[in-house]
Amino acid sequence: MPGQREDAPSGGFPLGAAVTLADLEDDPHPVLARLREREPVSWLPALGGWLVTRRDLALRVMRDAAAFTVDDPRFSTAQVVGPSMLSLDGAEHARHRSPFTHGFGHAEVRARLAAFVESETRRLVTAMQPAGAGDLRTGLAGPLAVAVMAEALGLRAADPSAVLAWYGAIVEAVSALTRGAPAGSAGDDAFGLLSSSLRATLAAGDQSSLLAEAAASGSLATGEIVSNAAVLMFGGIETTEGMITNAILHLLSRPGQLRLVLGDPSLMPSAIEESLRLEPAAAVVDRYAAREVRIGDAVIRPGDLVTVSIAGAGRDPAVFPDPDRFDVRRANARLHLAFAHGPHFCLGVHLARLEAEAATRTALTLLPGLRLDPERPSAPRGLVFRKPPALHVRWDPARPDPEG
């Protein structure tokens, strides 16, 4: 397994020793709760490393890039797309990230992409209206995330289905490496196709794209721009798709909370944050110990894999009372760590929130009587990225106008 050391701890962490990958992929929350209470930093042979489940300790790891780095050859995303802001620390991280920072600022995202997000969301939902039933993951969340990232990066000529296939293959390759399995060639092939499309966009000189702005900075080579654009697309599609799907699932699963939001639309942002706390689209982030560090009962050696459970931190009862309850009025929901923390805090946070709020609001508004399909239930799953494989729903299709 990635991160496995020859003298891995054999005692002192019995709960961690019993955890399987299936536990973490299917419904990890009961296991994470036990670990958080009794072994908040635990050695998991299934992961070949440490798992951190308590929020304060998760913050400690993510804030201290000198002790817990992403800059390691085992970092799964870098193995697929090459070095980028996601897999570098210190001055190199800043050099890779800074050319993209302005484009993802709150005001810039609103000015550049808000109208596109609204129109694309309405287009997708309107196309679904006549059917009376559908899958909101593949019909709304995924296509919206692809279209928005393509627009932001200037890939307007790319076939959305091709972009979706590229990113799906990259996600699967990264997930396979995280599980300790071979990545296969599909991820490399997909990145090659994505890279060609990104390079063509750069060559076309579209000055309105984030790629052009990054190129204008002069601090990154073309290959570096491509690698960073790939991880932006990777995060901007996978996690935003999961964020939207999970939020709608949470609301439709809890009629009382749904009524609150329908009665007071100003609660929608809070509902999105509470969904992120309860089921973050990215369940874990990986770091590697740069030196020996002691956290509680754990002595972490240089080179050890240290996985932060974002999902575990989001249900820490020391911070979130009654943590398994979905509460759109929870006052401190924004204290979740779904966008990570420290130097690697999510660059696309404002865009992700914009998309999730628009998609959830529009679906609830334009699909009257929106409800889960009782014959096709689904639940979030996944070791690294968590969302339902499908979100089958029904609604009341508009009746034809007899006067028309």
C-alpha positions in Angstrom: 0.0 0.0 0.0 1.1 3.6 -0.5 3.0 4.9 2.5 3.5 1.5 4.0 6.7 1.4 6.1 8.6 -1.8 7.1 8.3 -1.2 10.8 4.6 -0.2 10.8 3.1 0.1 14.2 1.6 -3.2 15.2 0.1 -2.4 18.6 -1.7 0.5 20.3 -4.2 1.1 17.5 -6.5 -1.9 17.5 -9.5 0.1 16.1 -7.4 1.2 13.1 -6.1 -2.2 12.6 -9.6 -3.6 12.1 -10.7 -0.9 9.6 -11.1 -2.1 6.0 -11.3 -0.2 2.7 -14.9 -1.3 2.4 -15.7 0.4 5.7 -14.3 3.6 4.4 -15.9 3.4 1.0 -19.4 2.5 1.9 -20.5 4.2 5.1 -17.4 5.4 7.0 -19.2 7.5 9.6 -19.7 4.9 12.3 -16.0 3.8 12.0 -14.8 7.4 11.9 -16.8 8.2 15.1 -15.2 5.4 17.0 -11.7 6.3 15.8 -12.3 10.0 16.6 -13.3 9.1 20.2 -10.6 6.6 21.0 -7.9 6.7 18.4 -8.1 10.2 16.8 -4.7 9.6 15.1 -4.7 5.9 14.2 -2.5 3.6 12.1 -4.7 1.9 9.4 -2.9 -1.0 7.7 -5.7 -0.7 5.0 -4.4 2.7 4.1 -0.7 2.0 4.8 -0.6 5.2 7.0 -2.2 7.3 9.7 -5.7 8.5 9.7 -6.6 11.8 11.5 -10.3 12.1 12.4 -10.5 14.9 15.0 -11.0 18.4 13.7 -8.4 20.2 15.8 -5.8 17.7 14.8 -6.9 17.8 11.1 -6.3 21.6 11.2 -2.9 21.1 12.7 -1.8 18.8 9.9 -3.2 20.9 7.1 -1.8 24.2 8.4 1.8 22.9 8.9 3.1 22.4 5.4 6.7 22.2 6.8 5.9 19.1 8.8 3.2 17.6 6.6 3.8 18.1 2.9 2.1 17.1 -0.3 5.5 17.2 -2.1 6.1 13.5 -2.3 6.5 11.1 -5.3 3.7 9.0 -3.9 1.1 11.8 -4.2 -1.5 10.2 -6.4 -2.7 13.2 -8.5 0.8 14.2 -9.4 1.5 10.7 -10.7 -1.3 11.2 -13.2 -1.0 14.9 -14.3 2.4 15.9 -13.1 3.6 18.5 -10.5 1.1 21.3 -9.8 -0.1 23.6 -7.1 -1.9 20.6 -5.6 1.3 18.6 -5.1 3.9 21.3 -4.3 4.7 23.3 -1.2 6.6 26.4 -0.3 7.8 28.8 -2.9 7.1 26.3 -5.8 3.5 26.0 -4.6 3.1 29.8 -4.6 4.6 30.1 -8.1 2.2 27.5 -9.5 -0.9 28.9 -7.6 -0.5 32.6 -7.8 -1.2 33.0 -11.6 -4.7 31.5 -11.1 -5.6 33.3 -7.8 -7.1 36.4 -9.2 -9.4 34.6 -11.6 -11.0 32.6 -8.8 -11.5 35.5 -6.4 -15.1 36.1 -5.2 -15.7 39.3 -7.2 -14.0 37.9 -10.3 -16.1 34.7 -10.3 -19.3 36.6 -9.9 -18.5 39.1 -12.7 -17.1 36.5 -15.1 -19.2 33.4 -14.5 -22.4 34.1 -12.5 -24.6 34.8 -15.6 -23.2 31.7 -17.3 -23.8 29.5 -14.3 -27.4 30.7 -14.0 -28.2 30.3 -17.7 -26.6 26.9 -18.0 -28.3 25.6 -14.9 -31.7 26.8 -16.2 -31.0 25.2 -19.6 -30.2 21.8 -18.1 -33.1 21.8 -15.7 -35.5 23.0 -18.3 -34.4 20.2 -20.6 -35.3 17.7 -17.9 -38.7 19.1 -17.1 -41.0 17.2 -19.5 -39.8 13.7 -18.4 -41.1 13.8 -14.8 -38.2 11.7 -13.6 -34.4 11.6 -14.1 -31.0 11.4 -12.6 -29.9 14.7 -11.2 -26.2 13.6 -11.0 -25.9 12.9 -14.7 -28.6 15.3 -15.9 -27.6 18.3 -13.9 -24.7 18.2 -11.5 -22.1 16.6 -13.8 -22.9 18.5 -17.0 -23.1 21.8 -15.1 -19.7 21.3 -13.5 -18.1 20.3 -16.9 -19.7 23.3 -18.7 -18.6 25.8 -16.1 -15.0 24.6 -16.0 -14.8 24.5 -19.8 -16.1 28.0 -19.9 -13.6 29.2 -17.2 -10.6 27.6 -18.9 -11.6 28.5 -22.4 -12.4 25.0 -23.6 -15.5 26.1 -25.3 -14.9 24.1 -28.5 -14.4 20.8 -26.6 -17.2 18.2 -26.6 -18.6 18.2 -23.1 -19.0 14.4 -23.2 -15.3 14.1 -24.1 -14.3 16.4 -21.2 -16.5 14.3 -18.9 -14.8 11.1 -20.1 -11.3 12.6 -19.6 -11.9 13.7 -16.1 -13.7 10.4 -15.2 -10.6 8.5 -16.3 -8.3 10.8 -14.4 -10.4 10.5 -11.2 -10.4 6.7 -11.5 -6.6 6.6 -11.9 -6.1 8.8 -8.9 -8.6 6.7 -6.8 -6.9 3.5 -7.9 -3.5 4.8 -6.8 -5.0 5.8 -3.4 -6.3 2.3 -3.0 -2.9 0.9 -3.7 -3.9 -0.5 -7.1 -2.3 0.2 -10.5 -3.6 3.3 -12.2 -3.7 1.7 -15.7 -3.2 3.5 -18.9 -6.6 5.2 -19.2 -5.7 8.0 -16.9 -2.5 8.8 -18.8 -4.4 8.6 -22.1 -7.1 11.0 -20.8 -4.6 13.5 -19.5 -2.9 13.4 -22.9 -6.1 14.3 -24.6 -7.0 17.0 -22.1 -3.4 18.4 -22.4 -3.8 18.6 -26.2 -7.1 20.5 -25.8 -5.6 22.9 -23.2 -2.5 23.5 -25.4 -4.8 24.3 -28.4 -6.7 26.8 -26.3 -3.5 28.5 -25.2 -2.3 28.6 -28.8 -5.6 30.2 -29.9 -4.9 33.2 -27.7 -8.3 33.6 -26.1 -7.6 36.4 -23.7 -10.8 35.9 -21.8 -9.8 32.5 -20.4 -8.0 31.8 -17.1 -5.4 29.9 -19.1 -4.5 33.0 -21.0 -4.2 35.0 -17.8 -1.9 32.4 -16.3 0.2 32.4 -19.5 0.4 36.2 -19.3 2.0 36.0 -15.9 5.1 34.7 -17.4 5.9 32.6 -14.3 4.8 29.2 -15.6 5.9 27.1 -18.6 3.2 25.8 -20.9 3.4 22.3 -19.4 3.0 23.7 -15.9 0.0 25.7 -17.0 -1.5 22.5 -18.4 -0.9 20.5 -15.2 -2.4 23.2 -13.0 -5.4 23.5 -15.4 -5.9 19.8 -15.2 -6.1 19.8 -11.4 -8.4 22.8 -11.5 -10.7 20.9 -13.8 -10.2 17.7 -11.8 -11.3 19.5 -8.6 -13.8 21.8 -10.3 -15.7 18.9 -11.8 -15.5 16.0 -9.4 -15.9 17.8 -6.1 -18.5 20.3 -7.4 -20.6 17.5 -9.0 -20.5 15.7 -5.6 -21.3 18.8 -3.7 -24.4 19.5 -5.8 -25.6 15.9 -5.7 -25.1 15.5 -2.0 -26.8 18.8 -1.2 -29.9 17.9 -3.1 -29.9 14.4 -1.7 -29.7 15.7 1.9 -32.6 18.1 1.4 -34.9 15.6 -0.4 -34.1 13.0 2.3 -35.3 15.4 5.1 -38.7 16.9 4.3 -38.7 19.1 7.4 -35.5 20.7 6.4 -36.6 21.0 2.8 -39.7 22.9 3.9 -37.6 25.3 5.8 -35.5 26.1 2.8 -38.5 26.4 0.5 -40.2 28.7 3.0 -37.1 30.8 3.4 -34.8 30.8 0.4 -32.1 32.7 2.3 -31.4 29.4 4.1 -30.0 27.9 0.8 -26.4 28.9 1.4 -26.6 27.4 4.9 -28.1 24.2 3.6 -25.1 23.9 1.2 -22.6 24.4 4.0 -24.4 21.9 6.2 -24.4 19.3 3.5 -20.6 19.9 3.0 -20.1 19.3 6.7 -22.2 16.2 6.8 -20.8 14.6 3.6 -17.9 16.4 2.0 -17.4 15.6 -1.7 -13.7 15.1 -1.0 -13.6 12.8 2.1 -9.9 12.8 2.7 -6.7 14.7 1.8 -3.2 13.2 2.0 0.0 14.5 3.4 3.4 13.0 4.0 5.5 13.6 7.2 8.6 15.6 6.4 10.1 15.0 9.9 9.2 13.1 13.0 6.1 14.5 14.7 4.2 13.4 17.8 0.5 13.9 17.8 -1.2 12.5 20.9 -0.3 8.8 21.1 1.1 8.6 17.6 4.7 9.0 16.7 4.7 9.8 13.1 8.0 9.0 11.3 9.5 10.9 8.3 7.9 9.7 5.1 4.7 8.3 6.7 1.5 8.8 4.9 -0.9 11.0 7.0 -4.4 11.0 5.7 -6.7 13.7 7.1 -10.4 12.6 7.2 -12.4 15.7 6.2 -15.5 13.6 6.7 -14.4 12.7 10.3 -13.6 16.3 11.1 -17.0 17.5 9.9 -18.8 15.4 12.5 -16.6 16.2 15.4 -19.1 16.5 18.4 -16.6 18.9 20.2 -17.4 21.4 17.4 -20.8 20.3 16.0 -23.4 19.2 18.6 -25.6 16.3 17.4 -23.2 16.0 14.5 -25.1 13.3 12.5 -28.1 15.6 12.2 -28.7 17.7 9.0 -29.7 21.1 10.3 -30.0 24.0 7.8 -30.0 26.4 10.7 -26.8 25.2 12.2 -25.0 28.4 13.2 -21.4 27.1 12.8 -21.8 24.9 9.7 -19.1 26.9 7.9 -16.5 25.5 10.3 -16.4 22.4 8.2 -13.2 21.6 6.4 -14.7 20.5 3.1 -12.5 23.0 1.2 -9.4 21.9 3.2 -7.3 24.5 5.1 -3.9 26.1 5.2 -1.8 26.7 2.0 -3.9 24.2 0.0 -7.3 25.8 0.8 -9.5 25.2 -2.3 -8.9 27.8 -4.9 -12.3 27.3 -6.5 -14.4 27.7 -3.3 -16.4 30.7 -4.6 -17.2 29.1 -7.9 -18.2 25.8 -6.3 -20.6 27.6 -3.9 -22.0 29.6 -6.7 -22.7 26.4 -8.8 -24.1 24.4 -5.9 -26.5 27.2 -4.8 -27.7 27.8 -8.4 -28.2 24.1 -9.2 -30.0 23.3 -6.0 -32.3 26.4 -6.1 -33.1 25.9 -9.7 -34.0 22.2 -9.4 -36.3 22.9 -6.5 -37.9 25.8 -8.3 -38.4 24.4 -11.8 -39.1 20.8 -10.9 -42.3 21.0 -8.9 -42.9 18.3 -6.3 -39.2 17.2 -6.6 -38.7 14.1 -4.5 -36.5 11.0 -4.3 -37.5 8.0 -6.5 -38.4 5.4 -3.9 -37.8 2.6 -6.3 -34.2 3.6 -7.1 -32.6 4.7 -3.8 -28.9 5.6 -3.6 -26.4 6.8 -1.0 -23.0 8.5 -1.1 -20.1 6.2 -1.4 -16.4 6.4 -2.2 -13.0 6.3 -0.5 -11.7 9.6 -1.7 -14.6 11.3 -3.4 -18.1 10.7 -2.0 -21.4 11.1 -3.9 -24.3 8.8 -4.9 -23.6 6.9 -8.0 -26.9 8.2 -9.2 -29.6 10.5 -7.8 -32.9 9.3 -9.2 -35.8 11.7 -8.6 -39.3 12.3 -9.7 -41.3 15.5 -10.0 -44.7 16.7 -11.3 -44.3 17.5 -15.0 -46.2 20.6 -16.2 -49.6 19.8 -17.6 -50.3 20.9 -21.1 -52.4 24.1 -21.4 -55.9 23.0 -22.6 -56.4 26.4 -24.1 -53.2 26.1 -26.1 
